[in-house]
Structure formats: C-alpha cells, structure tokens
Amino acid sequence: MVAIAGGWSYGDIYDALGAALPADTPALIHGERVISWGAFTARSNRLARALGAAGLKPDSKVGFYCRNHPAYMEMLSACFKGRFVHVNVNYRYVDEELYYIFDNSDAEAILYAREFAPQVEALKDRLPKVKCFIEVSDDTDVALEGALSYEALAQEGDSSPLAIPRSGDDLLFLYTGGTTGMPKGVMWGQDDHWHAGAAGATPATNLIPPDSLEAHVANVLAAGGGARLIPCCPLMHGTGLFTAMGTLAQGGSIVTLEGHSFDAEECLAAIDRWKVNGLAIVGDAFAKPLLRALDENPGRYDISSLVSMISSGVMWSMEVKQGLIRHNEALVLTDSFGASEAVGFGRSDTTKDGTVETAKFMLGEHCKVFTEDFRELKPGDPEPGFIARGGAIPRGYYKDPEKTAKTFPTINGERYSIPGDWVKVEADGSLTLLGRGSVCINTAGEKVYPEEVEEVLKAHDDVDDALVVGVPDEKWGQMVTAVIALRPGATFDPEALRAHVRGKLAGYKTPKHIFVRDTLSRASNGKADYKLMLAFAKAELGLPA
C-alpha cells in the first residue's frame, strides 16, 4: 500500500480494510443476519466481476432501487471496486419518475428488490441501455423473467480482489430531487468526496484521513476497528448513504433496520442488542419518535453504547436534543449543515455540558457567504447571503451544464458550490441558517424563511410538527401560512399559536392562517414536501391549485 498519488478511491479503501481486518469482524447486520468483513469483501468482489461479465465498463451506471438492506452496501462496494457509478433511486417514485431516473442516468444495470419487480417489469422494454436486471431476495429465484439473482451472483465465482487500477476521479452519483424541477444527478469524484469530509471521518471514531492507505488501515486497527452505525434514514438519500460509506471506510459496521418505515422501538432494540455507537437521522421526524419511545419505556433499552447522533437536511429542535441527553448523558448530538451538492458548510454539536441555539452553526473550512451579486459578507454584516463552499466539491450535475454553471460558479478565480441556502453571519462568525432560497416567502417586500417560523411553532407544547409555505395573495404577494400536526391529546387553538409566534418573531413572520393535518407527509428521509403543503393550504383557502 502506497501514498494515494491518484487520489482516494473507495474501492481501494474497502480492499485494504478487507485484507487487514479480522475476517469475522461484522460489516453488515440486518435482523438476524450478520455479514462479516470477510464475506462482505468476497461477495462484493464477485458482484463486481458479475457486472463486468454482463458488459459494464468503467463509468457504467448502476441504478439502486431498494430499501435499506445489506445488498445496497455490498453492491455499492462492488461498484467502487469495478469502477462503476452508483445511481440512487427513490423507491417511492412511480412510473415516469422511475423511468426518468433510469433514462437520465444512462443506467446499464438495475439492482432492485423483489417487491419492486412489477414496476421494473413495466419499464424494462423502454430501457434499451440496461444490460442486466439484478433481483434482490432471500433466495436465488427471480420474479422477473430474464433477471439475474443477486444472491447467486454474490455466492458464486471468483472472490479474489480485482486487479484493476482505480482513481480518485472515479465517480459517485447522488440524484437529488431538490425543491423544484426534475431530479438532478450530482457528480462526485471519490477523492473530492473523501476530502470534503463526507466519509473521511465519523463522529464516533473521529479519525482524520492520513496520506496513505497503509497509515489509514493502521489507524483503524489501532482504534480497534470502526463504529457501528444505524442509518435510520434511507440509504438512497445522502445523509444515510454518506454516513454509511464513512463508517465502512473506517472499518466499521452498518446495522440496517428491517421495517419499511422507521420504527423507533425497532431502532432502540437494535442499539441495545448490537451495541450501536452512532445513528444517522434527519431531524425531529426521527428524533421525536426515539425520545417518545424512551420516555414511555423507561429502562427497557440500554443505549449506553450510543456515542453520537448526526442529523442533516432539516432542523433538529433543542428540546428534543435535551430530552435525548437525559437518557444518555454521554451523547454528542450533531447538526451537520450540508447538501447533496456540498458537504461541510458547518456543524453544531450539543452535549450535556453545552447547548447551541437551533439553526446556529460554526462556519466550516473552505466556506464563505456571498450576496446574490457575489459580494462576500463578513461577520456582523446585517444582510443575509448564500452559503458557498470551495475546495473539494462535486464536478457538477450530470448532463446539465446550465444548472451546473448556476450552482457551481467561479468567484474571484475559485470554484464554489452554492446550493441555495440563505444564512446570516453573526458577529462571532457563527451562522444562522434561514432556509433554502427556493422556498423563501416574500410577503409585502419582506423575506420570511420557513424554517425559522417552523422551529418556533414546533416549540409550542401542542405542536408535533410544522411546515410553513407562502400562499399567493393580491395584497401581500405571499401570505405566510402554516400547516401543523398536533401532539396526541392537544387542542387546536390557532390564535394561541399565532400569539406564540408573534412573541418570538417579527410580526410579519406570524402565519396569517394555520391549518391542521393528520400528517405532514414528510419523505422517508424526513424532508418536507412543500409542494404538497402549498397545495393543501390553497385547497383549505378555496384557492385554485
């Protein structure tokens, strides 16, 4: 093993760890099934060879159409080793949405769970570029005629390492739906991804990537191996995927839950049984059920092994963080501020010894804040701006040079990633996150960032969740309008809620209307569906869609 002259490749990293770690060290855990690092290495090597035998070449794209399952990480490793490109597919998509991802990504192989065989069957004749369909199930049978059995490919054939040169320029795709428009394929070079911090270290181990694979492996072995992580959110999204990649890249283990939707008690039982060290979540959508289950079942679950919980993508309220720490005072709770297009904008850590205000982050290395005309803002400047990250960032969007130029501009000779998040730079250099520009509300000339109002609403005792949208209005331009889900047993009092907001924020940020919905229909990764909430609010007001 030598210095990484051509950049870091996850295929090289996983190969090196597979050769060095004790073969019986757990790599993947799913229910009763435990796949050791030895088996994980052998199976992913076989899968990489199978993709090559099916006609895939370096840079060929592989669609991943399945829920959290060991097959996801095994095939991901196979792609890294064979220099194929991962393409995440939202398993909630249907019909034309699915076709768009497979077609736009130029997928040449599709990995799919048996439960999705009917959807794949309906599309296969429209996908002439696809050379093989690989079905994941608990046996070697297949439901789709002509498909290959994942288990058969993983169990049979040459399991030795692939003798091929790899590069830090090898790609990883992450399709992101964003808040508007069609999904976009973010193209990450693996070396950039590693050095951006997306997978270079995990909170539980905090290992810093050294200059050589030999040194990295030595660090992992000296630490006694890596952490055990549960990605509570889907692997098809960046938070789950990146934290899982990072944990494996540190010689750790991934524990995936068997349920089709997040079950807090299943998660807590897995923490207890497998002595899990870290959780990856997406805000209160995951944290609140965990806290509720702990409060309702005192002493049932031992979570003393848990060292860290990391959240990305949405705000994670302080009251919930403090409640979790009551159950384990050793916890470090981290809000990571980033996006599919950039990692490391900032972070905020909460422990029993100190708390940080919700939406407050310390500015990350390589990050700056610019106005819309690219003036750099300094600490204490009163106006808000866009957060930007330089250094290790993606190459751009796949087959979309126009969006690439807009999101990844060159400013003063340096290339930045600017996904569209508005922030204020406080006098102490910290950031206050205001929200994504695409959902910013303009009411009577004033900008209102939904996340700010949502956090105040969620702090009310009667509110379980809240989303805020701007409804078109002739007088105001847009009306600040909230849709909430009530806590069990709570009574809806819109005037009390409006008074609560008015006592915390400027009057123009107070919702003019508040509506109740049984569920806010967040995605499986906890993110908000603002389009759906806007449609619901319009319907409640009798406005045309």
VEXDREN-2710 file (C-alpha; in Angstrom, 1 decimal):
% VEXDREN-2710
k/r/px/py/pz
1/MET/0.0/0.0/0.0
2/VAL/1.4/3.4/-1.0
3/ALA/0.5/7.0/-0.9
4/ILE/-2.6/7.9/-2.8
5/ALA/-0.9/9.7/-5.6
6/GLY/-4.0/9.4/-7.9
7/GLY/-6.5/10.3/-5.2
8/TRP/-8.6/8.3/-2.8
9/SER/-10.9/5.6/-4.2
10/TYR/-13.4/3.8/-2.0
11/GLY/-12.6/0.6/-3.9
12/ASP/-9.0/0.8/-2.8
13/ILE/-10.1/1.7/0.8
14/TYR/-12.5/-1.2/1.1
15/ASP/-10.0/-3.6/-0.5
16/ALA/-7.3/-2.6/2.0
17/LEU/-9.6/-2.9/5.0
18/GLY/-11.0/-6.2/3.8
19/ALA/-7.4/-7.6/3.7
20/ALA/-6.4/-6.2/7.1
21/LEU/-9.4/-6.6/9.4
22/PRO/-10.1/-9.9/11.1
23/ALA/-12.3/-11.8/8.7
24/ASP/-15.1/-12.4/11.3
25/THR/-15.5/-8.7/12.1
26/PRO/-19.1/-7.7/11.4
27/ALA/-19.6/-5.5/8.4
28/LEU/-23.3/-5.6/7.8
29/ILE/-26.1/-6.5/10.2
30/HIS/-29.8/-6.9/9.2
31/GLY/-32.2/-8.5/11.6
32/GLU/-30.7/-11.9/12.5
33/ARG/-28.2/-11.8/9.6
34/VAL/-24.6/-10.9/10.2
35/ILE/-22.2/-10.5/7.2
36/SER/-18.6/-10.4/8.2
37/TRP/-15.9/-8.2/6.6
38/GLY/-14.5/-11.4/5.1
39/ALA/-17.8/-12.3/3.5
40/PHE/-18.6/-8.7/2.6
41/THR/-15.3/-8.5/0.7
42/ALA/-15.7/-11.8/-1.1
43/ARG/-19.3/-11.1/-2.1
44/SER/-18.6/-7.5/-3.4
45/ASN/-15.7/-8.8/-5.4
46/ARG/-17.9/-11.4/-7.0
47/LEU/-20.6/-8.8/-7.7
48/ALA/-18.1/-6.5/-9.4
49/ARG/-17.0/-9.3/-11.7
50/ALA/-20.6/-10.2/-12.5
51/LEU/-21.3/-6.6/-13.6
52/GLY/-18.2/-6.7/-15.8
53/ALA/-19.3/-10.1/-17.3
54/ALA/-22.7/-8.5/-18.1
55/GLY/-20.9/-6.0/-20.3
56/LEU/-20.5/-3.0/-18.0
57/LYS/-17.3/-0.9/-18.3
58/PRO/-15.7/1.6/-16.1
59/ASP/-18.1/4.6/-15.7
60/SER/-21.1/2.5/-16.5
61/LYS/-24.1/3.5/-14.3
62/VAL/-25.9/1.1/-11.9
63/GLY/-29.4/2.0/-10.6
64/PHE/-30.1/1.1/-6.9
65/TYR/-33.8/0.6/-6.5
66/CYS/-34.2/-1.0/-3.0
67/ARG/-34.7/-0.1/0.6
68/ASN/-32.1/-0.3/3.4
69/HIS/-30.6/-3.8/3.1
70/PRO/-27.1/-5.4/3.1
71/ALA/-27.4/-5.7/-0.7
72/TYR/-27.2/-1.9/-1.0
73/MET/-23.8/-1.6/0.6
74/GLU/-22.5/-4.8/-1.0
75/MET/-23.4/-3.6/-4.5
76/LEU/-22.1/-0.1/-3.7
77/SER/-18.7/-1.6/-2.8
78/ALA/-18.8/-3.7/-6.0
79/CYS/-19.3/-0.5/-8.0
80/PHE/-16.4/1.2/-6.3
81/LYS/-14.2/-1.9/-6.9
82/GLY/-15.2/-2.3/-10.6
83/ARG/-15.2/1.5/-11.3
84/PHE/-18.9/1.6/-12.0
85/VAL/-21.1/4.5/-10.9
86/HIS/-23.8/4.3/-8.2
87/VAL/-27.2/5.9/-9.1
88/ASN/-29.7/6.2/-6.2
89/VAL/-33.3/5.7/-7.0
90/ASN/-36.1/6.9/-4.7
91/TYR/-38.2/3.8/-4.1
92/ARG/-41.3/5.9/-3.6
93/TYR/-41.1/7.0/-7.2
94/VAL/-43.6/5.6/-9.7
95/ASP/-43.9/5.1/-13.4
96/GLU/-42.5/8.2/-15.2
97/GLU/-40.4/9.3/-12.2
98/LEU/-38.6/5.9/-12.2
99/TYR/-38.2/6.0/-16.0
100/TYR/-36.7/9.5/-15.8
101/ILE/-34.0/8.4/-13.3
102/PHE/-33.0/5.3/-15.2
103/ASP/-33.1/7.0/-18.5
104/ASN/-31.4/10.3/-17.5
105/SER/-28.6/8.4/-15.7
106/ASP/-28.0/6.1/-18.7
107/ALA/-28.2/3.2/-16.3
108/GLU/-26.8/-0.1/-17.8
109/ALA/-27.7/-2.2/-14.8
110/ILE/-30.5/-2.1/-12.3
111/LEU/-30.4/-3.6/-8.8
112/TYR/-33.9/-3.9/-7.5
113/ALA/-35.7/-5.5/-4.6
114/ARG/-38.2/-8.3/-5.5
115/GLU/-41.1/-6.2/-4.1
116/PHE/-40.4/-3.7/-7.0
117/ALA/-40.4/-6.3/-9.8
118/PRO/-43.8/-5.2/-11.2
119/GLN/-42.5/-1.6/-11.6
120/VAL/-39.4/-2.8/-13.3
121/GLU/-41.3/-5.2/-15.5
122/ALA/-43.5/-2.3/-16.7
123/LEU/-40.4/-0.2/-17.7
124/LYS/-37.9/-2.8/-18.9
125/ASP/-38.9/-2.5/-22.6
126/ARG/-38.3/1.2/-22.5
127/LEU/-34.8/0.9/-21.2
128/PRO/-32.7/-0.4/-24.1
129/LYS/-29.4/0.6/-22.4
130/VAL/-29.9/-1.7/-19.5
131/LYS/-27.7/-4.8/-19.9
132/CYS/-28.8/-6.6/-16.8
133/PHE/-31.6/-6.5/-14.1
134/ILE/-30.4/-7.9/-10.8
135/GLU/-33.1/-9.0/-8.3
136/VAL/-32.6/-8.9/-4.5
137/SER/-34.4/-11.5/-2.5
138/ASP/-33.8/-14.1/0.3
139/ASP/-33.3/-16.9/-2.2
140/THR/-31.9/-17.4/-5.7
141/ASP/-35.3/-17.4/-7.5
142/VAL/-36.3/-14.4/-9.5
143/ALA/-39.8/-12.9/-10.1
144/LEU/-38.9/-11.1/-13.3
145/GLU/-38.2/-13.1/-16.4
146/GLY/-34.6/-12.7/-17.6
147/ALA/-33.4/-11.1/-14.4
148/LEU/-30.3/-12.3/-12.6
149/SER/-30.4/-13.5/-9.0
150/TYR/-28.4/-11.2/-6.7
151/GLU/-27.7/-14.0/-4.2
152/ALA/-26.5/-16.3/-6.9
153/LEU/-24.1/-13.7/-8.2
154/ALA/-22.9/-12.9/-4.6
155/GLN/-22.3/-16.5/-3.7
156/GLU/-20.7/-17.9/-6.9
157/GLY/-17.4/-17.2/-8.8
158/ASP/-14.0/-15.7/-8.1
159/SER/-13.9/-13.8/-4.8
160/SER/-10.3/-12.5/-5.1
161/PRO/-9.6/-8.8/-5.3
162/LEU/-10.0/-7.2/-8.8
163/ALA/-6.6/-6.4/-10.2
164/ILE/-7.5/-3.1/-11.8
165/PRO/-6.1/0.4/-11.3
166/ARG/-8.6/2.9/-9.7
167/SER/-8.6/6.7/-9.5
168/GLY/-9.8/9.4/-7.2
169/ASP/-11.6/10.7/-10.3
170/ASP/-13.9/7.6/-10.3
171/LEU/-17.4/8.9/-9.9
172/LEU/-20.3/8.6/-7.4
173/PHE/-23.7/9.9/-8.4
174/LEU/-26.3/11.2/-5.9
175/TYR/-29.6/12.2/-7.5
176/THR/-31.3/14.9/-5.6
177/GLY/-34.9/16.0/-6.1
178/GLY/-34.4/19.4/-4.6
179/THR/-37.5/21.6/-4.1
180/THR/-38.2/22.4/-7.8
181/GLY/-37.7/20.8/-11.2
182/MET/-36.7/17.3/-12.1
183/PRO/-34.1/15.3/-10.1
184/LYS/-30.5/16.2/-10.8
185/GLY/-27.6/13.8/-10.7
186/VAL/-24.8/15.3/-8.6
187/MET/-21.4/14.0/-9.8
188/TRP/-18.9/13.5/-7.0
189/GLY/-15.3/12.5/-7.7
190/GLN/-14.4/10.0/-4.9
191/ASP/-11.3/11.8/-3.9
192/ASP/-13.3/15.1/-3.6
193/HIS/-16.0/13.3/-1.6
194/TRP/-13.4/11.8/0.8
195/HIS/-11.7/15.1/1.4
196/ALA/-14.9/17.1/1.7
197/GLY/-15.4/15.2/4.9
198/ALA/-18.5/13.3/3.7
199/ALA/-16.8/10.0/4.5
200/GLY/-13.4/10.9/5.8
201/ALA/-14.4/10.5/9.4
202/THR/-17.3/9.5/11.5
203/PRO/-18.3/11.2/14.8
204/ALA/-17.8/8.0/16.8
205/THR/-14.2/7.5/15.7
206/ASN/-13.2/11.0/14.5
207/LEU/-10.3/9.5/12.5
208/ILE/-8.6/12.0/10.2
209/PRO/-7.7/10.7/6.8
210/PRO/-3.9/10.3/6.5
211/ASP/-1.8/10.4/3.4
212/SER/-1.6/6.7/2.7
213/LEU/-3.8/3.6/2.8
214/GLU/-1.2/1.9/5.0
215/ALA/-1.5/4.7/7.6
216/HIS/-5.3/4.7/7.3
217/VAL/-5.5/1.0/7.9
218/ALA/-3.0/1.2/10.8
219/ASN/-5.2/3.9/12.4
220/VAL/-8.3/1.8/12.1
221/LEU/-6.6/-1.3/13.6
222/ALA/-5.1/0.8/16.4
223/ALA/-8.6/2.1/17.2
224/GLY/-9.8/-1.5/17.4
225/GLY/-12.0/-1.2/14.3
226/GLY/-14.7/1.2/13.5
227/ALA/-18.1/2.2/14.9
228/ARG/-21.4/0.5/14.5
229/LEU/-23.9/2.8/12.8
230/ILE/-27.6/2.6/12.1
231/PRO/-28.6/4.8/9.1
232/CYS/-32.2/5.4/10.3
233/CYS/-32.9/7.3/7.1
234/PRO/-32.8/5.7/3.7
235/LEU/-29.5/4.8/2.0
236/MET/-31.0/6.2/-1.2
237/HIS/-30.5/9.7/0.3
238/GLY/-27.3/11.5/1.0
239/THR/-27.4/11.5/4.8
240/GLY/-27.9/7.8/5.1
241/LEU/-25.5/6.9/2.2
242/PHE/-22.6/9.2/3.1
243/THR/-22.6/8.2/6.8
244/ALA/-22.8/4.5/5.9
245/MET/-19.9/4.9/3.4
246/GLY/-17.9/6.7/6.0
247/THR/-18.5/4.1/8.7
248/LEU/-17.4/1.3/6.4
249/ALA/-14.4/3.3/5.2
250/GLN/-13.3/3.4/8.9
251/GLY/-13.6/-0.4/9.2
252/GLY/-17.0/-0.2/11.0
253/SER/-20.3/-2.0/10.7
254/ILE/-23.7/-0.9/9.2
255/VAL/-26.9/-2.1/11.0
256/THR/-30.0/-1.7/8.8
257/LEU/-33.5/-1.9/10.2
258/GLU/-35.9/-4.4/8.6
259/GLY/-39.1/-2.3/8.8
260/HIS/-40.4/-0.5/5.7
261/SER/-40.8/2.7/7.7
262/PHE/-38.8/4.0/10.7
263/ASP/-39.8/2.2/13.9
264/ALA/-38.3/3.9/17.0
265/GLU/-38.6/0.7/19.1
266/GLU/-37.0/-1.5/16.5
267/CYS/-34.2/1.0/16.3
268/LEU/-33.7/1.1/20.1
269/ALA/-33.8/-2.7/20.3
270/ALA/-31.1/-2.8/17.7
271/ILE/-29.0/-0.3/19.6
272/ASP/-29.3/-2.4/22.7
273/ARG/-28.6/-5.8/21.0
274/TRP/-25.8/-4.8/18.7
275/LYS/-24.2/-2.1/20.9
276/VAL/-24.5/0.5/18.2
277/ASN/-22.3/3.6/18.5
278/GLY/-23.9/6.0/16.1
279/LEU/-27.2/7.0/14.4
280/ALA/-27.8/8.9/11.3
281/ILE/-31.1/10.7/11.3
282/VAL/-32.9/13.6/9.6
283/GLY/-34.1/15.9/12.3
284/ASP/-37.2/15.7/14.5
285/ALA/-39.0/13.2/12.2
286/PHE/-36.7/10.6/13.6
287/ALA/-35.6/12.1/16.9
288/LYS/-39.0/12.8/18.3
289/PRO/-40.2/9.1/18.0
290/LEU/-37.0/7.9/19.6
291/LEU/-37.4/10.3/22.5
292/ARG/-41.1/9.3/22.9
293/ALA/-40.2/5.6/22.9
294/LEU/-37.5/6.2/25.6
295/ASP/-39.9/8.3/27.7
296/GLU/-42.7/5.7/27.5
297/ASN/-40.4/2.7/28.2
298/PRO/-38.0/3.7/31.0
299/GLY/-35.2/1.2/31.5
300/ARG/-36.3/-1.1/28.6
301/TYR/-33.5/-0.2/26.2
302/ASP/-29.8/0.1/27.0
303/ILE/-28.5/2.8/24.8
304/SER/-25.2/3.4/26.8
305/SER/-23.2/2.3/23.8
306/LEU/-24.5/5.2/21.7
307/VAL/-21.9/7.9/21.4
308/SER/-23.3/10.1/18.6
309/MET/-26.3/11.0/16.6
310/ILE/-25.8/13.1/13.5
311/SER/-28.6/14.8/11.6
312/SER/-28.6/16.6/8.3
313/GLY/-31.1/18.2/6.0
314/VAL/-33.6/19.7/8.4
315/MET/-33.6/21.4/11.8
316/TRP/-33.4/19.3/14.9
317/SER/-35.1/21.1/17.8
318/MET/-33.2/21.8/21.1
319/GLU/-36.0/20.5/23.3
320/VAL/-35.7/17.1/21.7
321/LYS/-32.0/17.1/21.9
322/GLN/-32.1/17.8/25.6
323/GLY/-34.6/15.1/26.1
324/LEU/-32.4/12.5/24.4
325/ILE/-29.4/13.6/26.5
326/ARG/-31.4/12.9/29.7
327/HIS/-31.4/9.2/28.6
328/ASN/-27.7/9.1/27.8
329/GLU/-25.5/11.9/29.1
330/ALA/-22.5/10.8/27.0
331/LEU/-24.3/11.6/23.7
332/VAL/-22.9/14.1/21.2
333/LEU/-25.7/15.3/19.1
334/THR/-24.6/16.9/15.8
335/ASP/-26.4/19.0/13.3
336/SER/-24.5/18.8/10.0
337/PHE/-25.2/21.6/7.6
338/GLY/-24.6/20.4/4.0
339/ALA/-26.4/19.4/0.9
340/SER/-26.1/16.8/-1.9
341/GLU/-24.0/19.4/-3.7
342/ALA/-21.7/20.2/-0.9
343/VAL/-20.5/18.8/2.5
344/GLY/-19.1/20.7/5.4
345/PHE/-20.9/24.1/5.4
346/GLY/-21.0/24.0/9.1
347/ARG/-21.8/21.9/12.2
348/SER/-23.4/22.4/15.6
349/ASP/-22.7/20.0/18.5
350/THR/-24.8/19.6/21.6
351/THR/-23.7/17.7/24.8
352/LYS/-24.8/17.7/28.4
353/ASP/-22.3/20.4/29.1
354/GLY/-23.4/22.8/26.4
355/THR/-26.2/23.6/24.0
356/VAL/-26.3/25.6/20.8
357/GLU/-29.3/27.5/19.6
358/THR/-31.3/25.7/16.9
359/ALA/-30.2/26.7/13.4
360/LYS/-26.8/28.0/14.7
361/PHE/-23.7/26.6/13.0
362/MET/-20.0/27.3/13.1
363/LEU/-18.7/28.2/9.6
364/GLY/-16.9/25.3/8.0
365/GLU/-13.4/25.4/6.5
366/HIS/-13.4/26.5/2.8
367/CYS/-16.8/28.2/3.3
368/LYS/-17.8/31.8/2.6
369/VAL/-21.1/33.7/2.4
370/PHE/-22.0/35.8/-0.6
371/THR/-24.8/38.1/-1.7
372/GLU/-26.7/37.5/-4.9
373/ASP/-24.2/39.7/-6.7
374/PHE/-21.3/37.7/-5.2
375/ARG/-20.1/40.2/-2.6
376/GLU/-18.6/38.4/0.3
377/LEU/-20.3/39.0/3.7
378/LYS/-18.2/39.3/6.8
379/PRO/-19.1/38.6/10.5
380/GLY/-21.7/41.0/11.7
381/ASP/-22.9/42.2/8.3
382/PRO/-26.7/42.7/8.7
383/GLU/-27.9/41.3/5.3
384/PRO/-28.3/37.6/4.6
385/GLY/-26.5/35.8/1.9
386/PHE/-25.9/32.4/0.3
387/ILE/-23.6/29.9/1.9
388/ALA/-20.8/28.7/-0.5
389/ARG/-18.2/26.0/-0.3
390/GLY/-14.9/25.9/-2.2
391/GLY/-12.3/23.2/-2.2
392/ALA/-13.5/19.6/-2.5
393/ILE/-16.9/19.9/-4.3
394/PRO/-18.8/17.9/-7.0
395/ARG/-18.0/18.1/-10.7
396/GLY/-21.5/19.4/-11.4
397/TYR/-24.8/17.9/-12.5
398/TYR/-24.9/15.0/-14.9
399/LYS/-25.9/16.2/-18.4
400/ASP/-27.0/19.6/-17.2
401/PRO/-24.3/22.3/-17.9
402/GLU/-26.8/25.1/-17.4
403/LYS/-27.6/24.1/-13.8
404/THR/-24.0/23.2/-13.2
405/ALA/-22.9/26.8/-14.1
406/LYS/-25.5/28.3/-11.9
407/THR/-24.9/26.1/-8.8
408/PHE/-21.1/25.9/-9.2
409/PRO/-20.0/29.4/-10.2
410/THR/-16.4/30.6/-10.2
411/ILE/-16.0/33.7/-7.9
412/ASN/-12.7/35.6/-7.8
413/GLY/-10.9/32.7/-9.5
414/GLU/-12.2/30.0/-7.2
415/ARG/-15.0/27.5/-7.9
416/TYR/-17.8/27.2/-5.3
417/SER/-20.8/25.1/-4.7
418/ILE/-23.9/27.3/-3.9
419/PRO/-27.0/25.1/-3.5
420/GLY/-29.2/28.0/-2.4
421/ASP/-29.2/28.1/1.4
422/TRP/-29.6/31.5/3.0
423/VAL/-27.7/32.4/6.1
424/LYS/-26.7/35.3/8.3
425/VAL/-23.1/35.6/9.5
426/GLU/-23.2/36.7/13.2
427/ALA/-20.6/38.9/14.8
428/ASP/-18.9/35.9/16.4
429/GLY/-18.5/34.2/13.0
430/SER/-21.3/31.7/13.5
431/LEU/-24.1/31.1/11.0
432/THR/-27.8/31.3/11.5
433/LEU/-29.5/29.2/8.9
434/LEU/-32.5/30.9/7.4
435/GLY/-33.6/28.4/4.8
436/ARG/-33.4/27.3/1.1
437/GLY/-34.0/30.2/-1.2
438/SER/-36.4/28.3/-3.4
439/VAL/-39.0/28.1/-0.5
440/CYS/-38.3/31.6/0.8
441/ILE/-41.5/33.6/1.2
442/ASN/-41.8/37.2/0.0
443/THR/-44.5/39.0/1.9
444/ALA/-45.0/42.7/1.4
445/GLY/-41.4/43.0/0.4
446/GLU/-40.1/41.2/3.5
447/LYS/-38.3/37.8/3.2
448/VAL/-39.5/35.1/5.5
449/TYR/-37.6/31.8/5.8
450/PRO/-40.0/28.9/6.5
451/GLU/-37.6/27.0/8.8
452/GLU/-37.4/29.9/11.2
453/VAL/-41.1/30.0/11.7
454/GLU/-41.4/26.2/11.8
455/GLU/-38.9/26.0/14.6
456/VAL/-40.9/28.4/16.7
457/LEU/-44.2/26.6/16.1
458/LYS/-42.6/23.2/16.9
459/ALA/-41.5/24.6/20.3
460/HIS/-45.2/25.0/21.3
461/ASP/-46.4/22.2/23.6
462/ASP/-49.4/21.4/21.3
463/VAL/-47.4/21.1/18.0
464/ASP/-45.8/17.9/16.9
465/ASP/-44.6/19.1/13.5
466/ALA/-45.0/22.2/11.3
467/LEU/-44.3/23.4/7.8
468/VAL/-44.7/26.9/6.5
469/VAL/-45.4/28.0/2.9
470/GLY/-46.2/31.2/1.0
471/VAL/-49.7/31.2/-0.5
472/PRO/-50.2/33.7/-3.3
473/ASP/-52.0/36.8/-2.2
474/GLU/-53.0/40.0/-4.1
475/LYS/-52.3/42.3/-1.1
476/TRP/-49.1/40.8/0.4
477/GLY/-47.7/39.0/-2.6
478/GLN/-47.5/35.9/-0.5
479/MET/-49.2/35.0/2.8
480/VAL/-47.2/33.2/5.5
481/THR/-49.3/30.1/6.0
482/ALA/-48.6/27.2/8.4
483/VAL/-49.7/23.6/8.3
484/ILE/-49.2/21.7/11.6
485/ALA/-49.7/18.3/13.1
486/LEU/-50.9/18.3/16.7
487/ARG/-49.5/16.3/19.5
488/PRO/-51.7/13.5/20.8
489/GLY/-54.5/15.0/23.0
490/ALA/-53.7/18.6/22.0
491/THR/-56.4/21.1/21.2
492/PHE/-56.1/23.3/18.2
493/ASP/-56.1/27.0/19.1
494/PRO/-54.8/29.0/16.1
495/GLU/-54.9/32.3/17.9
496/ALA/-52.7/31.0/20.7
497/LEU/-50.3/29.6/18.2
498/ARG/-50.1/32.9/16.3
499/ALA/-49.5/34.8/19.6
500/HIS/-46.8/32.3/20.4
501/VAL/-45.0/33.1/17.1
502/ARG/-45.6/36.8/17.5
503/GLY/-43.9/36.7/20.8
504/LYS/-40.8/35.2/19.3
505/LEU/-40.5/36.7/15.8
506/ALA/-41.3/39.9/13.9
507/GLY/-45.0/40.4/13.3
508/TYR/-44.8/39.9/9.5
509/LYS/-43.4/36.4/10.1
510/THR/-46.6/35.4/12.0
511/PRO/-48.7/33.0/9.9
512/LYS/-51.9/34.6/8.7
513/HIS/-53.5/31.2/8.6
514/ILE/-52.7/27.9/10.4
515/PHE/-54.2/24.6/9.3
516/VAL/-54.2/21.2/10.9
517/ARG/-53.4/18.0/9.0
518/ASP/-53.1/14.5/10.5
519/THR/-49.6/14.1/8.9
520/LEU/-47.3/16.4/7.1
521/SER/-46.3/13.6/4.7
522/ARG/-42.6/14.1/5.1
523/ALA/-40.5/11.9/2.8
524/SER/-38.9/8.8/4.3
525/ASN/-35.7/10.8/4.9
526/GLY/-37.6/13.3/7.0
527/LYS/-37.6/16.1/4.4
528/ALA/-40.5/18.4/3.8
529/ASP/-42.8/18.2/0.8
530/TYR/-43.5/22.0/0.5
531/LYS/-45.4/21.5/-2.8
532/LEU/-47.9/19.2/-1.2
533/MET/-48.3/21.5/1.8
534/LEU/-48.8/24.5/-0.5
535/ALA/-51.5/22.6/-2.4
536/PHE/-53.2/21.6/0.8
537/ALA/-53.2/25.2/2.1
538/LYS/-54.6/26.5/-1.2
539/ALA/-57.4/24.0/-1.0
540/GLU/-58.2/24.9/2.6
541/LEU/-58.4/28.6/1.5
542/GLY/-60.5/27.7/-1.6
543/LEU/-57.8/28.9/-4.0
544/PRO/-57.2/27.3/-7.4
545/ALA/-54.3/24.7/-7.4
END
